[in-house]
Amino acid sequence: MALDDYSRILDYLSTIEEVASPSLTDRIAGRVRVLRALRGLSLEELATLCGVSRSMISLIERGESSPTAVVLEKLSVGLGVPLASLFDAPTPGAEPVSRLADQVSWRDPGSGYVRRNVSPAGFASPIQIVEVSFPAGARVTYETGARSPNVHQQIWVFESAIEVTLGDERHRLGVGDCLALVLDRPIAYHNPTRRRARYAVVIAIETGAWR
């Protein structure tokens, strides 16, 4: 199968997922509520930890807001989980295999980028894999600095090119390039081309981890 054909299939599957799963906002709402309760945090305490207003968190937890990736990233840091885990469904006895048809795709209302959780949902592992489809010209900036515990990422480009800026360091990545980094400074992703970019993000959390 040609790479372009495979990419069109992924786009089609992402569209189906978004149309067929209008409850994804509710899933995020439920995950934020559960994680906040598990950590014994009030709305005010979580708002202070993550820099998202109490009213916005309340709207998200009620499923009345479609938060951007930037807002979700702030919430994930405040809750002490990787961003990808906010899209997980409850999975008692999680399976070690993640089937393509079951992988959750989500479109960021801010930038239009589509992220797909590749790793098995709910499976206890320090590693997570996310695939991203990034529109031409799109940009996303995550302002959070160091995480605790440390979060490592490797970004592997499949199509087109992206620019990744970590603090003051800027890296342009083309097809096949892979960037390893630690999320200890603000990070920005930018697609400077006229074509959609596609890349994988492999996330690893140091021991003492998240779940």
C-alpha positions as CSV (number, residue, x, y, z in Angstrom):
1,M,0.0,0.0,0.0
2,A,1.4,3.4,-0.9
3,L,2.0,5.9,1.9
4,D,-0.5,8.4,0.5
5,D,-3.2,5.7,0.4
6,Y,-2.4,4.8,4.0
7,S,-2.6,8.4,5.0
8,R,-6.0,8.8,3.3
9,I,-7.3,5.7,5.2
10,L,-6.1,7.3,8.5
11,D,-7.9,10.5,7.7
12,Y,-11.0,8.6,6.9
13,L,-10.9,6.6,10.1
14,S,-10.3,9.8,12.1
15,T,-13.4,11.4,10.5
16,I,-15.5,8.3,11.3
17,E,-14.3,8.3,14.9
18,E,-15.2,11.9,15.4
19,V,-18.7,11.5,13.8
20,A,-19.4,8.2,15.5
21,S,-18.2,9.2,18.9
22,P,-20.0,12.4,20.0
23,S,-19.4,11.3,23.6
24,L,-15.7,11.9,23.5
25,T,-16.2,15.3,25.2
26,D,-18.2,13.3,27.9
27,R,-15.3,10.8,28.2
28,I,-12.8,13.7,28.8
29,A,-15.2,15.2,31.3
30,G,-15.5,11.9,33.2
31,R,-11.7,11.3,33.2
32,V,-11.0,14.8,34.6
33,R,-13.7,14.3,37.3
34,V,-12.4,10.9,38.3
35,L,-8.7,11.9,38.3
36,R,-9.4,15.0,40.4
37,A,-11.4,12.9,42.9
38,L,-8.7,10.3,43.1
39,R,-6.2,13.0,44.0
40,G,-8.6,14.6,46.5
41,L,-8.4,18.0,44.8
42,S,-11.2,20.6,44.9
43,L,-11.9,22.6,41.8
44,E,-10.1,25.6,43.3
45,E,-7.0,23.5,44.2
46,L,-6.8,22.0,40.6
47,A,-7.3,25.5,39.2
48,T,-4.3,26.7,41.2
49,L,-2.2,23.8,40.2
50,C,-2.8,24.0,36.5
51,G,-3.6,27.6,35.8
52,V,-7.0,26.9,34.3
53,S,-9.9,28.8,35.8
54,R,-12.3,27.1,38.2
55,S,-15.2,27.9,36.0
56,M,-13.5,26.4,32.9
57,I,-12.7,23.2,34.8
58,S,-16.3,23.0,35.9
59,L,-17.6,23.4,32.4
60,I,-15.2,20.7,31.2
61,E,-16.2,18.3,33.9
62,R,-19.9,18.8,33.0
63,G,-19.2,18.1,29.3
64,E,-20.3,21.6,28.4
65,S,-17.0,22.8,26.9
66,S,-14.7,21.4,24.1
67,P,-11.3,22.4,25.5
68,T,-8.3,23.0,23.3
69,A,-5.2,20.9,23.5
70,V,-3.4,23.7,25.4
71,V,-6.1,23.7,28.1
72,L,-6.1,19.9,28.3
73,E,-2.3,19.8,28.6
74,K,-2.4,22.2,31.6
75,L,-5.1,20.0,33.2
76,S,-3.0,16.8,32.6
77,V,0.0,18.4,34.3
78,G,-2.1,19.6,37.3
79,L,-3.6,16.1,37.6
80,G,-0.2,14.4,37.2
81,V,-1.0,12.3,34.1
82,P,0.1,12.4,30.5
83,L,-2.3,14.2,28.1
84,A,-3.1,11.0,26.3
85,S,-4.7,9.5,29.4
86,L,-7.4,12.1,29.4
87,F,-8.9,10.3,26.4
88,D,-8.9,6.9,27.9
89,A,-12.2,5.1,28.5
90,P,-12.8,3.0,31.6
91,T,-11.1,-0.3,30.8
92,P,-11.4,-2.9,33.6
93,G,-8.9,-5.7,32.8
94,A,-7.3,-3.7,29.9
95,E,-6.1,-5.7,27.0
96,P,-2.5,-5.5,25.8
97,V,-3.6,-5.1,22.2
98,S,-5.0,-1.8,20.8
99,R,-7.0,-2.5,17.6
100,L,-7.0,0.3,15.0
101,A,-10.8,0.4,15.1
102,D,-10.8,1.0,18.8
103,Q,-8.2,3.8,18.9
104,V,-9.5,7.2,19.9
105,S,-9.0,10.2,17.6
106,W,-9.6,13.7,18.7
107,R,-9.4,17.0,16.8
108,D,-8.1,20.1,18.7
109,P,-10.6,22.9,18.2
110,G,-7.8,25.4,18.5
111,S,-5.3,24.3,15.9
112,G,-7.3,21.6,14.0
113,Y,-4.6,18.9,14.6
114,V,-5.9,15.4,15.0
115,R,-4.3,13.1,17.6
116,R,-4.8,9.3,17.8
117,N,-4.1,7.3,20.9
118,V,-2.2,4.3,19.6
119,S,-1.3,2.6,22.9
120,P,-3.8,0.2,24.6
121,A,-6.1,2.3,26.8
122,G,-5.8,1.7,30.5
123,F,-2.9,-0.7,30.2
124,A,-0.3,-0.2,32.9
125,S,2.8,1.0,31.1
126,P,5.3,3.8,31.4
127,I,5.2,4.3,27.6
128,Q,2.5,5.8,25.4
129,I,2.3,6.3,21.7
130,V,0.3,9.0,19.9
131,E,0.0,9.7,16.2
132,V,-0.6,13.3,15.1
133,S,-2.0,14.7,11.9
134,F,-0.9,18.3,11.8
135,P,-2.5,20.8,9.3
136,A,-0.4,23.0,7.1
137,G,0.6,26.2,8.9
138,A,-0.7,25.0,12.3
139,R,1.0,25.9,15.5
140,V,0.4,24.7,19.1
141,T,2.4,26.0,22.1
142,Y,2.4,24.3,25.5
143,E,3.6,26.7,28.2
144,T,4.1,24.3,31.0
145,G,7.7,23.8,32.1
146,A,9.2,20.8,34.0
147,R,6.9,17.9,34.9
148,S,7.2,15.7,38.0
149,P,8.1,12.8,37.4
150,N,10.1,13.6,34.3
151,V,8.5,13.0,31.0
152,H,10.6,11.9,28.0
153,Q,9.4,12.2,24.4
154,Q,10.6,11.1,21.0
155,I,9.0,12.7,17.9
156,W,9.3,10.7,14.7
157,V,8.1,12.3,11.4
158,F,6.3,10.2,8.8
159,E,5.2,12.9,6.4
160,S,6.1,16.5,5.5
161,A,8.1,18.5,8.1
162,I,7.6,20.1,11.5
163,E,9.4,22.6,13.7
164,V,9.7,21.8,17.4
165,T,10.8,24.5,19.8
166,L,11.8,23.4,23.3
167,G,12.7,26.5,25.4
168,D,15.2,28.4,23.2
169,E,16.1,25.3,21.1
170,R,14.5,25.0,17.6
171,H,14.6,21.8,15.6
172,R,13.3,21.3,12.1
173,L,12.4,17.7,11.4
174,G,11.8,16.1,8.0
175,V,10.6,12.7,7.0
176,G,12.3,10.0,9.0
177,D,13.9,12.3,11.5
178,C,13.5,11.6,15.2
179,L,13.9,14.1,18.1
180,A,14.5,12.9,21.7
181,L,13.7,15.4,24.5
182,V,12.7,15.8,28.1
183,L,9.7,18.0,28.8
184,D,11.4,20.4,31.1
185,R,10.6,23.7,29.3
186,P,7.7,25.1,27.3
187,I,7.4,23.4,23.9
188,A,5.9,24.5,20.6
189,Y,5.0,22.5,17.5
190,H,4.7,24.3,14.1
191,N,4.1,23.0,10.6
192,P,5.8,25.5,8.3
193,T,4.9,23.8,5.1
194,R,1.9,23.8,2.8
195,R,1.2,20.2,3.4
196,R,-0.2,18.3,6.3
197,A,2.4,16.7,8.5
198,R,2.1,13.4,10.2
199,Y,4.3,12.2,13.1
200,A,4.3,9.9,16.1
201,V,5.1,10.9,19.7
202,V,6.4,8.2,22.0
203,I,6.0,9.3,25.6
204,A,7.9,7.7,28.5
205,I,7.4,8.5,32.2
206,E,10.2,7.9,34.7
207,T,9.5,5.4,37.6
208,G,7.2,6.5,40.3
209,A,4.7,7.2,37.5
210,W,1.3,8.4,36.8
211,R,-1.5,5.9,37.3
